Every structure is written in C-alpha cells, then in structure tokens.
C-alpha cells in the first residue's frame, strides 16, 4: 500500500509551505523513533484533525538539535496574514482612543495593546523570514511544543544531544499514554 501511495503522499507535501525552524533559546529539538509529527490546532469533530490532506495540518520533522523542518498547510499562513491585518487595525484603534482623549475606552484597550503588539511583531517576523527564505526563530516555548509532539509520537526511543529528557519524564508522569507512541486505530 505504501509504495503505491508514494506519489500521492509526495503531492501532499509539495503543496505545503516549507519552513525551517531554528531554536533561539537554550532548549534543543528532540527527535523520536517516529520523527514525523503531525499537529493541528483546528478541531473537526468526529472526523479527526490529523492527516496529510487535512486543512490546517502542521507536519514537523527535527533535522538537528538546532533545526526542524515544518510543512504547513497553505491555509495557515494566509489565515495568519488576515489575522495580522485585523490585529494591526485593532492596535490602531486602541491608539486612536488614547489620542482622542477617551480615557474610558483607552484604559480597556491599553490592557491588550502590549500583547497585541507582541503578537504583531511575532507574526511579522515569521512572515519576513518565510518570504526571505530564512529560518524562523523558535523560542523555548515553541521548542517545548515541538518536543512534546516528538514525545507523543515516540514508540520506544527519544534522542537528545545533551541528555535532557525532563519534558518527557514530566509528560509521562502526568499521563501514562505517553509511554508509547500514537497507534492507528479503526472504529
């Protein structure tokens, strides 16, 4: 079955946006014995949200302790671009309330302004790196997320250059399902 599906599988990868992720903090990328990790933030109810052709899928493959390849559904960056435009409008509105001397409205908007500005800066950096074909910086929180996907997928082995398995130990202690990798099931 696999050999017959190779062309179809290659087609799914060919239409994805390819990103190179680079760690910027102290954490390194881990790799498990089943290193291709799929993730999706969207929920599709009983139909599931994991698969090569599923909308909004993110496919991750660490290639070194410093770098990871990411194949993202082409809708992710376009959706992010739309949210970025909306966030910029909201930030402009928050600034306008301050300029217009409406302290009642400005106070509420000011609470979210810093967080909104940080999200805008992060999205702009991601788009800039993607468009310039540069590696996208991943802070420790993002590396932890990608590592948790490797841990969740690993069947028996997890590899770390520096021997740091604290996240895996914590995840297994919190939930015993992480003792073995994901298994394909049929209902």
C-alpha positions as CSV (number, residue, x, y, z in Angstrom):
1,X,0.0,0.0,0.0
2,X,2.8,2.5,0.9
3,X,4.7,2.1,-2.3
4,X,1.5,2.6,-4.3
5,X,0.7,5.8,-2.4
6,X,4.2,7.4,-2.6
7,X,3.2,9.7,-5.5
8,X,0.0,10.7,-3.7
9,X,1.9,11.4,-0.4
10,X,4.6,13.4,-2.3
11,X,1.8,15.6,-3.8
12,X,0.5,16.4,-0.3
13,X,4.0,17.6,0.8
14,X,4.5,19.5,-2.5
15,X,1.6,21.9,-1.9
16,X,2.6,22.7,1.7
17,X,4.5,25.8,2.8
18,X,8.0,24.6,3.8
19,X,9.5,26.4,6.8
20,X,12.8,26.0,8.5
21,X,12.6,26.4,12.3
22,X,15.7,27.4,14.3
23,X,16.0,27.3,18.1
24,X,16.9,30.6,19.7
25,X,16.9,29.7,23.4
26,X,18.6,27.1,25.5
27,X,16.4,24.2,24.6
28,X,17.3,21.8,21.8
29,X,15.0,19.9,19.4
30,X,14.4,16.3,20.4
31,X,13.8,13.5,17.9
32,X,11.9,10.3,18.5
33,X,11.9,7.0,16.7
34,X,8.8,8.1,14.7
35,X,10.1,11.6,13.9
36,X,7.4,12.9,11.5
37,X,4.9,14.6,13.9
38,X,1.5,15.9,12.8
39,X,-0.3,18.6,14.7
40,X,-3.5,20.6,14.1
41,X,-5.0,23.4,16.2
42,X,-8.3,23.1,14.5
43,X,-11.0,20.6,15.5
44,X,-13.2,18.9,13.0
45,X,-15.4,16.9,15.4
46,X,-15.7,13.1,14.9
47,X,-13.8,13.2,11.6
48,X,-10.4,14.0,13.3
49,X,-7.9,16.6,12.5
50,X,-4.7,14.7,11.7
51,X,-3.7,13.6,8.2
52,X,-1.6,14.7,5.3
53,X,-4.5,16.3,3.4
54,X,-6.4,17.8,6.4
55,X,-6.8,21.5,6.4
56,X,-4.5,23.4,8.8
57,X,-2.2,20.5,9.3
58,X,1.3,21.1,10.6
59,X,3.9,18.4,9.9
60,X,7.2,18.7,11.8
61,X,10.5,16.9,11.3
62,X,13.5,17.8,13.5
63,X,16.7,17.5,11.5
64,X,19.2,18.5,14.2
65,X,19.2,19.8,17.8
66,X,19.1,23.3,16.3
67,X,16.8,22.9,13.3
68,X,13.4,21.5,12.4
69,X,11.6,21.3,9.1
70,X,7.9,22.3,9.1
71,X,5.4,21.6,6.4
72,X,2.4,23.7,6.9
73,X,-1.0,23.6,5.2
74,X,-1.0,26.5,2.8
75,X,-4.1,28.0,4.5
76,X,-2.2,28.6,7.8
77,X,0.0,31.5,6.6
78,X,-2.9,33.1,4.6
79,X,-5.1,32.9,7.7
80,X,-2.3,34.3,9.8
81,X,-1.9,37.1,7.4
82,X,-5.6,38.0,7.7
83,X,-5.4,37.9,11.5
84,X,-2.3,40.1,11.3
85,X,-4.2,42.7,9.3
86,X,-7.0,42.7,11.8
87,X,-4.6,42.9,14.8
88,X,-3.0,46.0,13.2
89,X,-6.4,47.6,12.8
90,X,-7.3,46.9,16.4
91,X,-3.9,48.3,17.6
92,X,-4.5,51.5,15.5
93,X,-8.0,51.8,17.1
94,X,-6.5,51.4,20.6
95,X,-4.0,54.2,19.8
96,X,-6.8,56.3,18.4
97,X,-8.9,56.1,21.6
98,X,-5.8,57.3,23.5
99,X,-5.3,60.2,21.1
100,X,-8.9,61.2,21.1
101,X,-8.8,61.7,24.9
102,X,-11.3,58.9,25.7
103,X,-9.7,57.5,28.8
104,X,-12.7,55.3,29.4
105,X,-12.1,53.4,26.2
106,X,-8.3,53.9,26.2
107,X,-7.9,52.1,29.5
108,X,-9.6,48.9,28.3
109,X,-7.7,49.0,25.0
110,X,-4.4,49.7,26.7
111,X,-4.5,46.4,28.6
112,X,-4.4,44.4,25.4
113,X,-2.2,46.8,23.5
114,X,1.2,45.3,24.6
115,X,0.1,41.7,24.0
116,X,-1.3,42.7,20.6
117,X,1.9,44.5,19.6
118,X,3.9,41.4,20.6
119,X,1.7,39.1,18.5
120,X,2.0,41.5,15.6
121,X,5.8,41.6,15.9
122,X,6.0,37.8,16.1
123,X,3.8,37.3,13.0
124,X,5.7,40.0,11.1
125,X,9.0,38.2,11.9
126,X,7.5,34.9,10.8
127,X,6.3,36.3,7.5
128,X,9.5,38.2,6.9
129,X,11.6,35.0,7.5
130,X,9.3,32.9,5.3
131,X,9.2,35.4,2.4
132,X,13.0,35.9,2.6
133,X,13.5,32.2,2.9
134,X,15.3,32.5,6.2
135,X,15.0,30.2,9.2
136,X,12.2,31.1,11.6
137,X,13.2,31.7,15.2
138,X,11.7,29.4,17.8
139,X,11.9,30.4,21.4
140,X,12.0,27.8,24.2
141,X,8.2,27.7,24.5
142,X,7.9,26.8,20.8
143,X,10.7,24.2,21.0
144,X,8.9,22.7,24.0
145,X,5.7,22.4,21.9
146,X,7.6,20.7,19.0
147,X,9.4,18.4,21.5
148,X,6.1,17.4,23.1
149,X,4.9,16.3,19.6
150,X,8.0,14.1,19.3
151,X,7.4,12.6,22.8
152,X,3.8,11.9,21.9
153,X,4.8,10.1,18.7
154,X,7.8,8.2,20.0
155,X,7.2,4.4,20.2
156,X,10.3,3.4,22.2
157,X,13.2,5.8,21.7
158,X,13.8,9.5,22.1
159,X,17.1,11.1,21.3
160,X,18.7,14.2,22.8
161,X,22.2,15.5,22.2
162,X,22.5,16.9,25.7
163,X,20.6,14.1,27.5
164,X,17.8,16.4,28.7
165,X,14.7,14.3,29.0
166,X,12.9,16.3,31.7
167,X,9.9,17.2,29.5
168,X,9.4,13.5,28.5
169,X,9.7,12.5,32.2
170,X,7.1,15.1,33.2
171,X,4.7,14.2,30.3
172,X,4.9,10.5,31.2
173,X,4.4,11.2,34.9
174,X,1.4,13.4,34.1
175,X,-0.2,11.0,31.6
176,X,0.8,7.3,31.1
177,X,-0.4,7.3,27.5
178,X,2.9,8.9,26.6
179,X,4.7,5.7,27.5
180,X,4.2,4.5,23.9
181,X,3.6,6.3,20.6
182,X,0.3,7.0,18.9
183,X,-1.3,4.0,17.3
184,X,-3.6,3.9,14.3
185,X,-7.0,2.6,15.3
186,X,-10.1,1.7,13.4
187,X,-13.5,2.2,14.8
